Amino acid sequence: MARVDARQKESRTGRRYLLRTIVPDDAQTLLDHTKDFEATALEFSVTLPEERQNSLEKRRAWVQEHLDEPDWLALGAFDGGTPEIALGAVCFATHKLKRLRHMGTIGISVHSMCRDEGIGAALMQGVIDWARAHPTIECVGLNVFVSNARAVHLYRKLGFVDQYVQKAFIKMGPGEYQDDIRMALWVKDVPPAGG
Ligand SMILES: CC(C)(COP(=O)(O)OP(=O)(O)OC[C@H]1O[C@@H](n2cnc3c(N)ncnc32)[C@H](O)[C@@H]1OP(=O)(O)O)[C@@H](O)C(=O)NCCC(=O)NCCS
């Protein structure tokens, strides 16, 4: 069971929210959150709206999988006054192959009405703290478009370092490409170089 203790938080502008593990009953709230992400941040997304599994049932199953897998996690920031609004959500999943299970990948989004208020940093820190205390997770990784300056700034501020850049990894349209950065934060001892 991947869970964290719920915590009351306040954003940089005084917005109150609850940082807690996402549960299956949050499925509709998450679908609404995804709509905002698609309307405001599609230029930073690999997944297109028509490729996303947008049914309530599938979203519930996605949440349940994050609860059931001991090294996966999904956290949400829920509005203090209107808890059916997700101000942000972050997920972390490891690979299913045993030799890759010591590291995982983060996905994150914050609602367009409250970006740059520190909510993304709080969500990321929630995953990092959980991963540090986890018995087997050693590295938290993520992929980010080079053009996503806000996200790159946030990840570097939290201690993530660039691992490599994949040139033209994303094809946005005919003749239009985006480079992608793989970043990582070691939450246990950093393995020796070349090891
Ligand atoms: C990226 C995202 C998750 C960050 O969450 P957030 O709540 O906005 O982040 P925070 O407020 O904690 O931090 C944002 C930081 O970026 C800075 N920033 C904002 N615009 C910036 C820019 N164009 N260039 C550099 N830094 C920028 C802010 O000043 C802040 O830094 P500071 O705390 O040092 O002042 C959120 O903005 C988001 O959902 N964006 C759209 C979806 C997305 O890009 N998801 C990530 C895909 S990898």
The ligand as an SDF file (V2000), in Angstrom:
LIG
                    3D

 48 50  0  0  0  0  0  0  0  0999 V2000
    5.4990   22.6000  -13.9810 C   0  0  0  0  0  0  0  0  0  0  0  0
    4.5150   22.6730  -12.8230 C   0  0  0  0  0  0  0  0  0  0  0  0
    4.1340   21.2700  -12.3860 C   0  0  0  0  0  0  0  0  0  0  0  0
    5.1880   23.3830  -11.6380 C   0  0  0  0  0  0  0  0  0  0  0  0
    4.2530   23.5400  -10.5950 O   0  0  0  0  0  0  0  0  0  0  0  0
    4.0980   24.9910   -9.9020 P   0  0  0  0  0  0  0  0  0  0  0  0
    3.1830   24.8480   -8.7640 O   0  0  0  0  0  0  0  0  0  0  0  0
    3.7590   25.9770  -10.9400 O   0  0  0  0  0  0  0  0  0  0  0  0
    5.6060   25.1670   -9.4090 O   0  0  0  0  0  0  0  0  0  0  0  0
    6.1900   26.0420   -8.2300 P   0  0  0  0  0  0  0  0  0  0  0  0
    5.3240   27.2340   -7.9880 O   0  0  0  0  0  0  0  0  0  0  0  0
    6.4790   25.1510   -7.0710 O   0  0  0  0  0  0  0  0  0  0  0  0
    7.5840   26.4690   -8.8570 O   0  0  0  0  0  0  0  0  0  0  0  0
    7.6510   27.1150  -10.1080 C   0  0  0  0  0  0  0  0  0  0  0  0
    8.9750   27.8230  -10.2160 C   0  0  0  0  0  0  0  0  0  0  0  0
    9.2440   28.1460  -11.5830 O   0  0  0  0  0  0  0  0  0  0  0  0
    9.5250   29.5430  -11.6770 C   0  0  0  0  0  0  0  0  0  0  0  0
    9.1610   29.9490  -13.0230 N   0  0  0  0  0  0  0  0  0  0  0  0
    7.9430   30.2990  -13.5160 C   0  0  0  0  0  0  0  0  0  0  0  0
    8.0330   30.5560  -14.8500 N   0  0  0  0  0  0  0  0  0  0  0  0
    9.3420   30.3620  -15.1710 C   0  0  0  0  0  0  0  0  0  0  0  0
   10.0650   30.4620  -16.3920 C   0  0  0  0  0  0  0  0  0  0  0  0
    9.4450   30.7980  -17.5470 N   0  0  0  0  0  0  0  0  0  0  0  0
   11.3930   30.2010  -16.3900 N   0  0  0  0  0  0  0  0  0  0  0  0
   12.0170   29.8230  -15.2430 C   0  0  0  0  0  0  0  0  0  0  0  0
   11.3850   29.7180  -14.0450 N   0  0  0  0  0  0  0  0  0  0  0  0
   10.0590   29.9750  -14.0270 C   0  0  0  0  0  0  0  0  0  0  0  0
    8.7190   30.1580  -10.5570 C   0  0  0  0  0  0  0  0  0  0  0  0
    9.1890   31.4450  -10.2330 O   0  0  0  0  0  0  0  0  0  0  0  0
    8.9890   29.1390   -9.4570 C   0  0  0  0  0  0  0  0  0  0  0  0
   10.3090   29.2600   -8.9860 O   0  0  0  0  0  0  0  0  0  0  0  0
   10.6600   29.8390   -7.5230 P   0  0  0  0  0  0  0  0  0  0  0  0
    9.8950   28.9950   -6.5440 O   0  0  0  0  0  0  0  0  0  0  0  0
   12.1520   29.6460   -7.4420 O   0  0  0  0  0  0  0  0  0  0  0  0
   10.2170   31.2680   -7.5420 O   0  0  0  0  0  0  0  0  0  0  0  0
    3.2350   23.4780  -13.2010 C   0  0  0  0  0  0  0  0  0  0  0  0
    3.5720   24.8100  -13.5070 O   0  0  0  0  0  0  0  0  0  0  0  0
    2.4450   22.8460  -14.3420 C   0  0  0  0  0  0  0  0  0  0  0  0
    1.5890   22.0020  -14.1210 O   0  0  0  0  0  0  0  0  0  0  0  0
    2.7520   23.2510  -15.5880 N   0  0  0  0  0  0  0  0  0  0  0  0
    2.0260   22.7210  -16.7430 C   0  0  0  0  0  0  0  0  0  0  0  0
    2.1910   21.2070  -16.8780 C   0  0  0  0  0  0  0  0  0  0  0  0
    3.6550   20.7960  -16.8530 C   0  0  0  0  0  0  0  0  0  0  0  0
    4.5210   21.4650  -17.4090 O   0  0  0  0  0  0  0  0  0  0  0  0
    3.9180   19.6600  -16.1750 N   0  0  0  0  0  0  0  0  0  0  0  0
    5.2770   19.1470  -16.0360 C   0  0  0  0  0  0  0  0  0  0  0  0
    5.6550   18.3300  -17.1920 C   0  0  0  0  0  0  0  0  0  0  0  0
    7.3210   17.6930  -17.0180 S   0  0  0  0  0  0  0  0  0  0  0  0
  1  2  1  0
  2  3  1  0
  2  4  1  0
  2 36  1  0
  4  5  1  0
  5  6  1  0
  6  7  2  0
  6  8  1  0
  6  9  1  0
  9 10  1  0
 10 11  2  0
 10 12  1  0
 10 13  1  0
 13 14  1  0
 14 15  1  0
 15 16  1  0
 15 30  1  0
 16 17  1  0
 17 18  1  0
 17 28  1  0
 18 19  1  0
 18 27  1  0
 19 20  2  0
 20 21  1  0
 21 22  1  0
 21 27  2  0
 22 23  1  0
 22 24  2  0
 24 25  1  0
 25 26  2  0
 26 27  1  0
 28 29  1  0
 28 30  1  0
 30 31  1  0
 31 32  1  0
 32 33  2  0
 32 34  1  0
 32 35  1  0
 36 37  1  0
 36 38  1  0
 38 39  2  0
 38 40  1  0
 40 41  1  0
 41 42  1  0
 42 43  1  0
 43 44  2  0
 43 45  1  0
 45 46  1  0
 46 47  1  0
 47 48  1  0
M  END
$$$$
